[in-house]
Amino acid sequence: MTIQKKDFTKADLIAFFLAKKNVKTVFLLSGGMIAFMADAISKTKSVRLVNVRHEQSAGFAAEGATRVSGIPNIAMATSGPGATNLITSIASSYFDSIPTIFITGQVNQLELKKFKKQRQNGFQELDIVSMVKGITKKSIRINSKHNLFEELTEIWTIALEGRPGPVLIDIPIDVQQEKSDSPPLLFDSPTPNMQNPNLVVKDLLSEIEKSQRPLILLGGGVRIAGQYEQIKLITRKLKIPCVYSLMGVDALDSTNEYRVGMIGSYGNRWANQALARCDLLIALGTRLDIRQTGFDVKSFTKNKRIFRVDIDPIELKGRVNASKKLNINLKDLFRGLIDSEYFKDFSEWHSEIDILKIASPQKNEQAKEVGFNPDDIMRWISNISVNSRGYFVDVGQHQMWAAQSIALKPGQRFLTSGGLGSMGFALPAGIGASVDSNSSWTIISGDGCSQLSISELQTVRHYNLPLKICIINNNQHGMVAQFQEGNLDGRFVATREDYSCPDFVKVAQAFGISSISFDKLQDLEKNLELVKNWDKGPLILEFKVPNSAKALPKLGTNGSIHDL
């Protein structure tokens, strides 16, 4: 971007800042209060504006791009309804610790309300800053007195430091047009101010030495900390079996011999059984929430010592009382473990887990009458996704089936809305990652989730993105229907009753996207090579699954992992 000092505005400063931070993409839905910023960004050579169909999708797209690149990406929205439409995606980034940056336009400063009880002064005026304070690490409205460059630098730093998370900056339209001094031509990227670890690695190794059945639990913090390669080295060194949470599915790929399975409410049966039998649990970058432990915490901690590591000290004060709690960065712990000299033979423990896995194959969790088995579908999707960067997965039964059964190739990602569990996340998040990294992705969604972001199929078509969009269609809101069957005597209010979904093949045709619909296993095999080698832009794949298929095994509300 060429700087003309005489007409360099604060909108130009924002564009310059993003370019210098190596931001590639800004996702937005156009609006009057962001017009000057969008115009300034469009003049840069390195930052691309991507126009989506809803501001929530802009937020999810920015989150998806941020998750994959590790660099904060930007969602931008106009004032009023544009800003409020971002809130769900802001919360998604907050609960999953993603440093997405949200920029909102605002009415000019003279139109801002002057009295607390005054509802509104300017048209589409809204105090978005106050609304999102509880779901951002920082939110600020810029005024004429602020040093904008310093504020931008600070929110960038805050988003990344410690436990990452989203930030929001609200900029009135008159401020955007104000003249700005030229910024420094070069500036250093902030280095997060991480705590130095007090843990001596030999303490952990001493715990492992005393253990006969140690187990490592990998959470989403492993990938957030950028420790994918390091955890592979550590598993080879320690030779300890590893389970993972929903957010830690891609901490290890499926070819890793120490990768056991997913634990939790809908975890693989053998993985939960291993969790119940272990005598030492090493929990890394996971908050041990109710979906992992069940409500019966005493049962979860029974007969085991727990060694917890988390960058957020608040999480260490949670429900689970660990034997050892360490508030440090995983990078520091892993560095010490990699440099250590250690070996102990856990082959008998590995053999015990292998026997558990052989005894409870995931495919057998479904009733025999479920002919089109979700486990078969997910394994087929794995086979047609060998050239994909990974998976963006929506929320519901299909999310659990995917987490249980998708076979990850080395380096592939598995990304989903975890803490918030927001339906409609996967498609826009996949769009964001595909645009930002110029790569192909597989989207796994349900018939219900797909309808929440169906308008973004036009974005997919417009940019001709190489996405394979898999819609698991059981013609219901399946997860809630499963709950109703077990708890409400099968009264399927608003899940099967008075529910419908469109003909997705016709929907695909309307958007100009190729599609294939499947309703039996034999059709999958016939089309395997065609779909695997598809190179003609986006492709929609519909899988018609019987509504009797369930997300299993399911840990009961008051159940224990020992019951499995």
Buried (B, 14 or more C-beta within 10 A) or exposed (E): BEEEEEEBBBBBBBBBBBBBBEBBBBBBBEBBBBBBBBBBBEEBEEBBBBBBBBBBBBBBBBBBBBBBBEBBBBBBBBBBEBBBBBBBBBBBBBBBBBBBBBBBBBBBBEBBBEEEEEEBEBEBBBBBBEBBEEBBBBBBBBBEEBEBBEBBBBBBBBBBBBBBBBBBBBBBBBBBEEEBEEBEEEEEEBEBEBEEBEBEBEEBBEBBEEBEBBBBBBBBBBBBBEBBEBBBEBBEBBBBBBBBBBBBBBBBBBEBEBBBBBBBBBBBBBBBBBBBBBBBBBBBBBBBBEBBBBBBBEBBBEEBBBBBBBBBEEBBEBEBEBEBBBBBBBBBBBBBBEEBEBEEEBEEBBEBBEEBBEEBEBEEBBEEEBBBBBBBBBBBBBBBBEBBBBBBBBBBBBBBBBBBBBBBBEEBBBBBBBBBBBBBBBBBBBBBBBBBBEBBBBBBBBBBBBBBBBBBBBBBBBBEBBBBBBBBBBBBBBBBBBBBBEEEEEEBEEBBEEBEBEEBBEBBEEBBBBBBBBBEEEBBEEBEEEBBEBEEBBBBBBBBBBBEBBBBBBBBEEBBBBBB
